[in-house]
Each structure stands twice: as C-alpha cells, then as structure tokens.
Amino acid sequence: MHRCRPGPTSPNVGAVGVPLEESYWPADPSVEVRDLTVGALLREAAAAAPDGPALVEGTVDRDSRRRWTYAELLADSEGMARGLLSRFRPGERVAVWAPNTAEWLLLEYGAGLAGIVLVTVNPAYRPKELAWVLGQSGASGIVMVPDYRGSPMRAFLEEVRPDLPQLRDVILWDELPELVADPPATPLPTVAPTDPAQIQYTSGTTGFPKGALLHHRGIVNNSNMYTSRLEVGEGDVYLNPMPLFHTGGCVQGALGCLWRRAVHVLVSPGFDSALMVDLVEQERVNVIVGVPTMLIAMIERPDFAQRDLSSATTALSGGSTVPPELVRRIERELGVRFGIVYGQTEASPVITQTRLDDTIEDKAETVGQPLPQVEVEVIDPATGEIVPTGAVGELCARGYQVMTGYYEMPDKTAETIDADGWLHTGDLATMDERGYLRIVGRLRDMIIRGGENIYPREIEDVLFTHPGVAEAAVVGIPDPKWGEVVGAFIRPVAGAEPTEQDLFAHVRAHLAPHKTPTVWRFVEAYPLTPSGKIKKYELVEQYHLEMTGSG
C-alpha cells in the first residue's frame, strides 16, 4: 500500500535545489506530453524538412547504401501502410521477423500510419520461441526474411505454423516491393495516440517472455524526452546499431531521429564493430549509441586510434550496467560527451538519463535524474513505503510512458503495475538528495550471504577498474553453509592474464571481506539477451553443470 504523496504536477523540489529527504521525485511538467501518433510524428518531420536527409541504410558497401529524404521516407511509409491494409485490418497484430534493414523501419512507420500493431520478433529465435510469440500475440500475419546468419527461418515457421491457426498471412521480405508498388488508394485510418502501437517481448530471462503492449503516446513522447536531453540537434547524424526489435532501436533511434529531423544511420544488418567505426568515419556521425559491449568492441579494435572519428561529439550507453571506468574511457578515447540512460521495455523505455554537462562523477556513478513528466520513487519492497534518500529499495515509475500492460496477461500486469499506476521495475536503486539515481542490482540478482545483502553492481564496478579486466559479471552461487557466496565471471582484456589472486587482492583492497568473490571463472564471452544484458542465470547454470560434471 502506497501512502499519499504529491501529485504529478507538484513542484520538482530536486530540480530547484531543495535537497530531497525522501526518495521521491515528482513529475516535472516543464516539457509538454503531446497527443501524437507515430504517423503524425513522421508527417510533422516530412513537412518541416522535406528535402532533409532522413535515413541511411548503413551497410558495409559504402557505394550501395540506400538513402531517403524525409519526404521520400513519408511517401514510402504511406505506401507500406496502404499495402499492409490490403492484407490486414487496423488493430490486427502483424509480426516482423528480420534483422536491421530499411524495410523494417518502413514497416514500423507504415504500421503506425495504418493502425496496425507491430509485433517485434528477434531473428535469433528458434521454433519454440517463435511459436510462443506468434501464438501469444495472436498475430494475423508475419513479414519475414527466409533465413539469416545460417538460421533457416522459413523452415522454422513451417514447423510451427500448424499450431498457429490464427496466422493467415505470411509475407516474405522479397515480396515487400510488390506489396507497396501499387497499393489501393485506400484512405488511411484515423489512429488515436492511446491506440496500441507495438507488442515488445521482454528478454525472458526467466520463463517465456511477456509482451509489453506499448501505445503511440508513450513511445512517441519518450523518444522526444530522450533525444532532447541527449541534445541531438537538427541535422545531426545518429548512428543506431541497436536491434530494431528492441525499443533501443525502434523507439529511441527510429522515433527520436524524427523529432530532431536528424539523419538516422541504421547499422545493417546488425552490430559489427568494424562497420561501426567505418560508418562513424564515412558518414561523419555525430551521435554514437550502443550497449557497453558494443562500445567496448569499438574502442578495442586494432585500428581504432588511426581512424578519423573527429565528427563524433556525443556517445550514449545503457541497457545494462555501465562501469564508471568505461564512461571515463569513452570520453577520453573518443573525445565525446557521454550520456547514460536507464529504463525498461515496459516504460517505453527510458526512465532516467544523465545530462551531457553532468559531472564525470555523476555520469560514471549514476543513471541521472528522471526524464520530464516521469514520477519516480524508491520503496521498501516489503512495506511499499518510500525509503529515505541514500537507502536501497525498488525503483518504481509512473507517467505517460508506462505500458498499457502485458498483452493478454492480466495477472502478470497486476504484479508489475499496481492499483495506483506505479510500474515496479524490479531494480534496486538509491536516490540522492538531488534526485540522481544509482542502480545497484536486480531484486532477483541481489546476493544474500549469511543474511547480509550484497549488490553485484558495487563489486563489478571495482573489478572493472583492474587493468586486466575488460568486463565482469558478479552472481550469487548457491552454497549450503552461507546460502549464497559471491562468484565473479571475468572477461580479461586482450593479451592480459589476470589471476584469481590478483583480482581477489584488488577487490579486498576496496570492499569488505564478505563482498569479495570466492568463486572465479574466466570467460571469452558472455551469454547475452537481445538487448545486450548478460544472462547471469546462465552463468550460474554453467557453474552448476561444471561442478556436477553433467551437461
């Protein structure tokens, strides 16, 4: 039960310099939440900058990269909308199963104009995962590539299609030109800002993923708040390596660029560190985004120091823990101002974000303050009471951007969004007296050793300062005596060979004994979710299999 607290239009005490005593940040109303849809936003951008460059399909072959102006992007998206409406009705759900291509974006914009709900599907899915998403969403159709990176996607679909009676239409990627070449002159429907726009399936770190139903108003306004704080300017060149089936790609990037009339350089068909460096140099990119693993891979390239990346002014990361030393390293080696976002799919997705002129300490150690119009509190998970500033609790958010709910999952929705409209993120955080937040871990990731709570993020940050550590993931390892002990999975810097003894001494010099890992493993790579987060439960499973000799 939440106690009464100020309404969402209360003065933002943290913003005017009055120190907070409780971990509660009222919604800042200084930026308007507009009643816009995806299609209306695209039309505004095309009207404002019809001849401005809008989209570059960032493929390896520089000479064959396709390009669109804003007027061309709108025309092709309206053609896609009419083509879709020749096969589907407004409100129906249509899945897209493909890697990053320009057509993916045209499908997103076209579906938005047509009032069709886009179901985003990871191209790495296997038959069981595909069947779950298509069946659970009730998709009437799917637009897909027949194969990708050795995965026989068309064969996978044929395997599961007998169990999907509602799936009446399959459109292969090479059929899209025919679909939009001569669409009927059907008037496009009126789409409301509160209408559903997408079903985005969560990473599914435990069990099958849940489909977050996102509405136009949420994703459109969130992308505006995000790019505004990132200071993306009109005509800036924005490099987007994030998968389009994830909100980092199709909301922050695809919609954020429309607000700023920016040039959206889409890394196609997916992230590649060499291609990223090429695109920054060749397309004169100003804004670079990516999860930490992407940025690390870029700056670790052997030719990195020899490339002309001087056009870059801004870098942004999020999606998983951003170690403080990585922030400092990116600013130093790229010569950019760095920003960090924190959020989750259910919040459309950004909740908090640092500012580019924040201190290096705030950018390295916090995830910034809440975006405008977003209410945030940190509560005691057991009582629901707001905790004092500086105390650890669960971060909750409320505002325009919260999802409608998990599609066709009312019980799961009720577990995540309470009766007062608060989205319970499941993330453990602290808020300081200025409203800056620190993420210390997940409720489920918290390690309880002998009754003491240990937060993996704190240990990971210390490990990352060791010169031999490229990445670190800290997990709880079941133990019959302590309940759990601390385990660390280390990816060393190329050419470095840190030892357990070295790392133990390094952590012990900075943290209390009970926080120092007693289980150490060295890895070449981590199992990752589609959004770039480390699947920590798989690391625990791997350790268990190793110790039991099974698997």
C-alpha positions, -999 to +999 in steps of 0.1 A: +000+000+000+014+034-010+009+063+012-004+096-001+022+117-019+023+149-040+005+147-074+024+145-107+023+183-112+039+192-079+070+215-080+101+194-086+119+201-054+151+184-065+152+205-097+151+238-078+179+230-054+159+220-023+175+188-010+152+158-010+148+139+022+127+110+007+135+090-024+106+105-043+108+127-075+075+143-086+068+146-124+085+176-139+058+193-162+083+216-180+081+196-213+047+190-228+034+155-234+018+157-269-011+137-282+008+123-312+010+090-331+039+075-349+024+085-382+016+121-371+052+125-360+065+113-393+042+137-412+054+166-390+091+158-398+084+155-435+065+188-435+093+206-416+123+191-436+110+175-468+144+176-486+165+169-455+184+136-453+164+112-431+177+076-434+209+059-444+210+021-446+244+016-431+257-015-450+293-025-455+294-014-492+295+024-490+285+029-526+254+008-524+239+024-492+203+034-498+193+069-487+159+087-481+149+123-476+121+130-451+096+134-480+107+101-495+105+084-462+069+095-457+059+086-492+073+051-489+059+046-454+024+056-466+028+031-495+037+005-469+007+014-448-017+010-478+000-023-488-005-036-453-041-025-452-047-045-484-040-076-463-048-067-427-073-046-407-065-018-383-060-032-349-047-065-361-013-077-350+014-083-376+048-097-367+081-086-382+109-112-381+140-098-397+174-081-389+180-044-392+171-031-427+154-001-441+123-021-448+120-029-411+117+009-405+092+013-433+071-014-417+073+003-384+062+037-398+037+020-422+021+000-394+018+032-373+001+050-402-023+020-407-032+015-371-017-020-372+000-033-341+036-043-348+048-075-330+086-074-329+104-107-331+141-115-325+156-131-357+176-154-335+145-171-322+142-209-326+109-226-334+097-229-298+103-192-291+087-182-324+056-202-318+052-187-283+054-151-295+032-156-326+006-176-307+005-154-275+002-122-295-025-137-318-006-124-348-027-125-380+004-122-402+042-122-403+066-103-425+100-121-425+133-129-442+136-166-452+169-170-434+195-151-415+231-160-404+225-196-411+192-198-393+165-214-416+137-191-405+112-201-432+117-237-422+112-228-386+079-211-394+067-240-414+075-263-385+052-244-361+026-230-384+001-259-379-002-249-343-010-212-352-045-213-368-049-175-364-018-169-386-034-165-420-008-145-440+030-148-445+048-121-465+085-128-474+109-099-475+114-100-513+076-097-517+075-063-500+083-043-531+052-058-548+031-052-517+038-014-518+044-009-556+008-002-564-013-002-533-050+006-535-059+042-530-074+034-496-077+063-472-055+057-442-075+053-409-075+077-380-052+064-353-055+076-317-025+084-295-038+059-270-041+031-296-016+002-293+015+006-315+037-024-307+040-055-287+076-058-275+086-090-259+108-088-229+141-106-228+127-136-210+155-143-185+131-165-166+104-185-184+088-173-217+089-136-225+059-113-218+046-090-244+046-054-233+018-035-251+031+000-259+009+028-271+017+055-296+016+083-270+041+066-248+068+057-274+064+090-293+069+113-263+095+092-247+117+094-278+113+132-277+123+135-240+153+112-246+168+130-277+162+164-261+182+155-230+208+139-253+210+173-271+206+158-306+204+187-329+186+192-362+205+176-390+228+156-366+239+122-378+228+095-354+243+060-355+219+033-345+234-003-340+206-013-317+183-042-329+151-028-343+131-055-325+142-037-293+129-003-280+165+010-281+164+006-319+128+013-330+118+039-304+149+058-291+166+057-325+138+054-352+114+079-335+139+101-317+155+110-351+121+121-364+117+146-336+151+162-342+150+159-381+183+140-377+199+117-401+193+081-389+222+058-399+210+023-393+237-003-388+226-031-412+221-060-409+233-058-373+261-047-349+296-052-362+324-032-345+344-027-378+313-015-396+305+009-367+339+025-370+336+027-408+302+044-405+314+070-380+342+079-403+324+077-436+290+092-427+305+118-403+285+106-374+278+129-345+259+107-321+270+071-313+248+049-292+252+013-280+252-010-250+285-013-232+297-044-251+293-026-284+313+005-273+340-017-258+343-037-290+347-004-310+375+011-289+393-023-287+396-025-325+433-026-335+429+003-359+408+025-336+435+051-329+443+055-366+407+063-377+392+097-382+363+098-358+365+135-352+329+141-362+316+123-331+305+147-304+283+125-282+281+089-271+254+072-251+250+039-235+225+019-214+206-013-214+230-029-188+254-018-162+279+009-175+310+006-154+324+040-143+358+034-158+341+027-192+325+062-191+358+078-184+375+057-211+349+065-238+351+103-231+388+101-232+394+080-262+365+092-284+367+128-273+330+130-268+305+139-241+289+108-227+253+101-215+237+071-198+200+061-200+182+037-177+148+022-184+130-009-195+107-020-222+076-016-200+084+021-197+087+029-235+116+026-225+136+055-208+130+064-172+161+083-162+190+099-181+222+118-173+229+152-189+259+157-211+271+185-188+268+164-157+300+159-137+321+130-146+313+115-112+275+117-119+279+102-154+302+075-141+283+066-110+246+074-116+219+069-142+209+106-139+175+121-130+141+111-142+130+125-176+103+152-177+068+140-169+081+108-152+074+103-115+099+081-097+101+067-061+123+042-044+104+020-020+109-007+006+098-039-013+083-054+019+062-024+030+058-002+000+070+028+019+093+054+003+128+050+017+150+079+028+174+093+003+205+071+001+187+039+011+184+009-012+149+000-024+129-009-055+127+018-082+091+025-093+079+048-121+046+064-131+036+086-160+026+088-196+051+063-208+040+032-188+028+004-210-009-005-213+000-039-198+013-073-208-008-084-237-034-109-226-017-114-192-038-096-166-022-114-137+013-106-148+003-070-154-012-067-119+021-080-105+040-052-123+017-022-124-001-016-090-035-001-084-021+034-082-004+031-117+031+026-104+054+004-126+075-018-104+108-022-122+123-050-101+155-029-100+172-020-067+183+016-066+192+046-044+182+082-049+203+110-036+191+144-023+193+158-058+172+131-074+201+113-091+196+076-091+221+047-088+211+012-099+226-014-075+211-045-090+180-065-096+158-077-068+163-112-081+201-107-085+207-095-050+231-119-032+222-128+003+252-143+020+247-153+056+218-129+059+237-099+045+226-082+013+253-079-013+247-059-045+267-072-076+270-038-092+292-025-065+316-054-069+315-052-107+325-015-107+355-023-085+366-052-108+363-030-139+390-007-125+415-035-127+437-030-158+434-067-168+395-068-167+375-059-198+341-069-184+329-085-152+297-102-141+290-110-104+264-135-094+252-154-063+264-190-062+242-214-041+261-226-010+250-250+018+267-230+045+261-193+036+230-197+014+249-179-014+285-169-020+298-143-044+310-155-078+328-134-105+329-142-142+357-122-158+364-114-195+401-104-195+415-076-216+430-090-248+466-102-240+461-099-203+462-128-179+449-116-145+449-143-118+424-151-091+449-140-065+454-106-083+417-100-086+409-112-050+435-088-036+422-059-058+386-063-046+397-069-010+416-036-010+383-018-018+355-037-003+346-056+029+356-093+031+321-107+027+317-089-006+349-103-021+342-132-046+353-166-036+344-182-069+363-171-100+358-180-137+374-165-168+353-164-200+359-153-236+323-141-240+290-139-221+256-152-229+236-121-238+199-112-241+188-094-273+192-061-256+228-068-246+223-077-210+243-106-195+222-136-188+235-141-153+213-171-146+231-189-174+264-183-158+251-198-126+238-228-146+272-232-163+289-232-130+265-258-116+270-281-146+308-277-143+307-287-106+283-316-110+300-329-141+267-330-160+257-314-193 
